[in-house]
Amino acid sequence: MQKTMQKTMQTSSMKAAIASLTLLAAIAATICDANHAYTGALHYPEPGRIGIQAWWVFPGFVLAFTSMALIYLWFARALSGSMATEKSSSKGSYREMFEAISARPS
């Protein structure tokens, strides 16, 4: 019972994380797209009632970022058995990370 509860909590927190990341990324991308439309870098033939952007820009970004997150999770699960992974228990530091990444294997 407790394992089921923990799995449910992990699943719901994962869904919340995906939703939050998707929403934040879609908002940022929509703002960048509006900047491109405003400066003339791109042009929508019939932008609609919301100004210079097409109505489908934000939903398109939501769909794109949701797809990317789900595909990433699928690949991470599918490849987890073939890749060595470790869970870090330290707070981490950029210096140690850079040293670990740049160190040559002996």
N, C-alpha and C positions, 0 to 999 in steps of 0.2 A: 504494500500500500504506500509506504513511504517513498520507494523508488519511483512508483508511478506519479506521485505528487511532485517529486523533484524533476522528473522528465517533463511533466506538464508545465512546471515553472520555467524550465530552461527553454522549452518551445515557445511559451508566451513571451519571454524576455527576448528571444531571438526574433520573433515577429515584430515586437515593439522596436527593436534595434534596426531591423530592416526598414520598417515604416518611417522611423525618424531619419535615418540616413537618406532614404529615397526622397522624402519631403524636402530636407535641407538641400540636397544636391539639385533637385528639380527647381527649387526656388532660385538657387545661385545661377543655374544654367539659364533660366528664364530671364533673370536680370541681365546676364551677359548677352543673351539674344536680343533683348530690348535695346541694349547699348549698340549692338551691331545694326539693328534696324534704324535707330535714331541717327547714327553717324552715316548711314547710307551704304554700309558695307554689304548689307543685304536688303532686299525689298520684297514685301509680300503684295501680290497683285490686289487682293481684296482683304485687308486686315480685319475688317469687322468693326464692332463697336468698342473694342477695348484699346483703341489707339492705333499704333503702328505695327502691332503684332497680330498674327493670326490667332484665332481662338484655340487652335489645336497644339500650340507650342508647349504650354505647361503640361497638358495630359500626355503629350508625346515624350517629354522628358521623364515624367513619372513612370511611364511604361518602360522606357529605355533603362532607367536606373534600377527599377525593380527586377527587370530581366537580368541585368548584369549581376546584381546581388544574388539572385537565385542560382544562376549558372555558376558563380564563384563557389557558393555553398555546395552545389552538386559535385563540382570538381574536387573541392577540398575533401569531401566525404569519400568520393570514389578513389582518390589517390592517397588517402591517409595511410593505408597499409603499406604502400610502396615508398613512402618518404619517412625519414627519421624526423620526429618532432619531439620537442621537450616543452613542458610547461614551466615557465619562469616563475619563481617565487620571490624574486628580488624586485626592488623598485626600479631598477635599471638606470643606466646612465649612457649618455651619448658617446662619451669617451670609450667606455668598455665595448659598446656596440660597434663603434668604428674600428677598434682594435680587432674584434672578433671577425668582422667582415673582411678587413684588409689583411689579416694574417695569412701567411702562406702555410698550407698544410705540410707537416713534416714527414 
